[in-house]
Amino acid sequence: MLSSLPAAVRNHLAALRMLLVFTVLTGIAYPLLITGVAQAAFSDQANGSLVKNNSQVVGSSLIGQNYNLPLKNPNDPNEVAKPDPKYFQPRPSAGGYDPLASGATNLGPNDPTLVSTINQRRKDIAAFDGVSPASVPPDALTSSGSGLDPDSSKAYADEQVDRVAKARGLSTATVKKLVEDNTHSRALGFLGEPYVNVVKLNLALAKAA
């Protein structure tokens, strides 16, 4: 029957059949297979690496958060949020850790605005943590390329131990152990530097307090 149809019609029908077959294979079967494998073998990562506290989702270990004190006047657009001394602070974020505003400052290393911002951050962080401005680690002063980095250097976490311990009424040893327990070593033993996931560290801190 099909052989009696014009060649152009037969070609179009063949193309339609191929479209339907590959739609089922690549649009339904393949996604279902990959989803099944991901849920079976990597369920935590596939579901967003969610972090929970008492069965309640409080964030993702892949996305940083701000740990600020409540605003005194939430309706005041000019009020600047202040960091909460009871928590370890993450590195700066150009987008305020908003997943919809991921990105960097796009300012060059010699840009006067960036230089001024870094100098001011150095003073503020040193005063907040009670340390010398010269000892503030570089990652505490500069934002990441994504603006969502949940990790800080081990040096920056160590710098904050005394301040967090004092604010929470915990011993320095207790807070130091939490930092050590949440410190990740270099990749493959030699790539990068030791780092701390601030989201997980603050969750562990809240549970210990």
C-alpha positions as CSV (number, residue, x, y, z in Angstrom):
1,M,0.0,0.0,0.0
2,L,2.8,2.4,1.0
3,S,4.6,1.6,-2.2
4,S,1.9,3.2,-4.2
5,L,2.4,6.5,-2.4
6,P,4.6,9.2,-4.0
7,A,8.2,9.1,-2.9
8,A,8.0,12.4,-1.1
9,V,5.1,11.1,1.1
10,R,7.0,7.8,1.8
11,N,10.0,9.8,2.9
12,H,8.0,12.0,5.2
13,L,6.3,8.9,6.8
14,A,9.7,7.3,7.3
15,A,11.0,10.5,8.9
16,L,7.9,10.6,11.2
17,R,8.4,7.0,12.3
18,M,12.1,7.8,13.1
19,L,11.0,10.9,15.0
20,L,8.5,8.9,17.1
21,V,11.1,6.1,17.8
22,F,13.8,8.5,18.9
23,T,11.4,10.6,20.9
24,V,10.5,7.5,22.9
25,L,14.1,6.4,23.2
26,T,15.8,9.7,24.0
27,G,12.9,11.7,25.4
28,I,11.3,9.0,27.7
29,A,13.3,5.8,28.0
30,Y,16.8,7.3,28.4
31,P,15.8,10.0,31.0
32,L,13.9,7.4,33.0
33,L,17.0,5.1,32.9
34,I,19.4,7.8,34.0
35,T,17.0,9.0,36.7
36,G,16.7,5.5,38.0
37,V,20.4,5.0,38.1
38,A,21.0,8.3,39.8
39,Q,18.3,7.7,42.5
40,A,19.7,4.2,43.1
41,A,23.4,5.0,43.2
42,F,23.6,8.7,43.9
43,S,20.4,9.7,45.5
44,D,21.9,12.4,47.7
45,Q,23.6,14.2,44.8
46,A,20.7,13.7,42.4
47,N,18.3,15.3,44.9
48,G,20.4,18.4,45.3
49,S,22.8,17.4,48.2
50,L,20.2,18.7,50.6
51,V,21.1,19.4,54.2
52,K,18.6,18.6,56.9
53,N,18.1,19.5,60.5
54,N,15.6,17.3,62.4
55,S,14.2,16.1,59.0
56,Q,13.7,19.6,57.8
57,V,15.6,20.8,54.8
58,V,17.7,23.9,55.7
59,G,19.8,24.2,52.6
60,S,22.1,22.5,50.2
61,S,25.8,21.6,50.8
62,L,26.5,22.9,47.3
63,I,25.2,26.5,47.9
64,G,26.4,28.9,50.5
65,Q,24.2,30.9,52.8
66,N,24.3,34.2,54.7
67,Y,24.4,34.0,58.5
68,N,23.2,37.4,59.6
69,L,21.4,38.9,62.5
70,P,17.7,39.7,62.0
71,L,17.2,43.2,60.5
72,K,15.9,45.7,63.0
73,N,13.7,47.3,60.4
74,P,13.0,44.8,57.5
75,N,11.1,47.5,55.6
76,D,14.1,49.8,55.5
77,P,15.9,49.2,52.1
78,N,19.0,51.0,53.4
79,E,19.6,48.8,56.4
80,V,22.6,46.6,56.0
81,A,22.5,43.1,57.5
82,K,25.2,42.4,60.1
83,P,26.9,39.1,60.5
84,D,25.8,36.9,63.4
85,P,28.8,36.2,65.7
86,K,27.3,32.9,66.7
87,Y,28.0,31.4,63.2
88,F,31.0,30.8,61.0
89,Q,30.8,33.3,58.2
90,P,31.2,32.3,54.6
91,R,33.3,34.1,52.0
92,P,31.7,37.2,50.4
93,S,29.2,36.7,47.6
94,A,28.6,39.2,44.7
95,G,25.0,38.0,44.6
96,G,24.2,37.5,48.2
97,Y,24.1,33.8,47.8
98,D,21.0,34.1,45.6
99,P,20.9,31.1,43.2
100,L,19.1,33.3,40.7
101,A,21.9,35.9,40.8
102,S,24.9,33.6,40.4
103,G,28.0,35.4,39.3
104,A,31.2,37.3,40.2
105,T,31.8,41.0,40.5
106,N,33.5,41.1,37.1
107,L,35.9,43.7,38.5
108,G,39.6,43.5,37.6
109,P,42.3,43.1,40.3
110,N,43.3,46.8,39.9
111,D,39.8,48.2,39.9
112,P,39.6,50.9,42.5
113,T,36.1,49.8,43.6
114,L,37.4,46.2,44.2
115,V,40.5,47.4,46.0
116,S,38.5,49.7,48.3
117,T,36.0,46.9,49.0
118,I,38.7,44.4,49.9
119,N,40.5,46.9,52.2
120,Q,37.2,47.7,54.0
121,R,36.4,44.0,54.3
122,R,39.9,43.4,55.8
123,K,39.2,46.0,58.5
124,D,35.7,44.8,59.2
125,I,36.6,41.1,59.4
126,A,39.6,41.7,61.5
127,A,37.6,43.7,64.0
128,F,34.7,41.2,64.0
129,D,37.0,38.2,64.6
130,G,39.4,40.0,66.9
131,V,42.5,39.4,64.8
132,S,45.2,41.4,63.0
133,P,44.2,42.7,59.6
134,A,47.3,41.1,58.1
135,S,46.1,37.6,59.2
136,V,42.8,37.7,57.4
137,P,42.9,35.0,54.7
138,P,42.4,36.0,51.0
139,D,39.2,34.0,50.6
140,A,37.6,36.0,53.4
141,L,38.0,39.1,51.3
142,T,37.1,38.0,47.8
143,S,34.0,36.4,46.4
144,S,34.0,33.2,44.3
145,G,33.3,33.1,40.6
146,S,29.9,31.7,41.1
147,G,29.0,33.7,44.2
148,L,27.5,30.5,45.6
149,D,30.6,28.8,47.0
150,P,29.7,27.0,50.3
151,D,33.3,26.4,51.2
152,S,35.9,28.5,53.0
153,S,39.6,27.9,53.6
154,K,40.6,26.0,56.8
155,A,42.5,29.2,57.7
156,Y,39.4,31.3,57.6
157,A,37.5,28.8,59.7
158,D,40.3,28.6,62.3
159,E,40.3,32.4,62.5
160,Q,36.7,32.4,63.6
161,V,36.9,29.8,66.3
162,D,37.5,32.1,69.3
163,R,34.7,34.5,68.3
164,V,32.1,31.7,67.7
165,A,33.1,29.9,71.0
166,K,32.7,33.1,73.0
167,A,29.4,34.0,71.4
168,R,27.9,30.6,72.0
169,G,29.4,30.0,75.4
170,L,31.2,26.9,74.2
171,S,34.8,25.9,74.9
172,T,37.4,26.7,72.2
173,A,38.3,23.0,72.1
174,T,34.7,22.0,71.3
175,V,34.5,24.5,68.4
176,K,37.9,23.6,67.1
177,K,36.9,19.9,67.0
178,L,33.9,20.8,65.0
179,V,36.1,22.6,62.5
180,E,38.5,19.6,62.3
181,D,35.6,17.2,61.8
182,N,34.2,19.3,58.9
183,T,37.6,19.9,57.2
184,H,38.2,18.2,53.8
185,S,41.7,17.4,52.8
186,R,43.3,18.1,49.5
187,A,41.9,16.3,46.4
188,L,44.0,13.2,45.7
189,G,46.2,14.3,48.6
190,F,48.0,17.1,46.7
191,L,45.5,19.2,44.7
192,G,44.2,22.4,46.2
193,E,44.1,23.3,49.9
194,P,42.1,21.9,52.9
195,Y,38.7,23.5,53.0
196,V,35.6,23.6,55.2
197,N,32.0,23.4,54.1
198,V,30.5,26.3,56.1
199,V,26.9,25.1,55.7
200,K,27.6,21.7,57.2
201,L,29.9,23.3,59.8
202,N,27.2,25.7,61.0
203,L,24.7,22.9,61.1
204,A,27.0,20.8,63.3
205,L,27.6,23.8,65.4
206,A,23.9,24.4,65.9
207,K,23.4,20.8,67.0
208,A,26.3,21.0,69.4
209,A,25.1,24.2,71.1
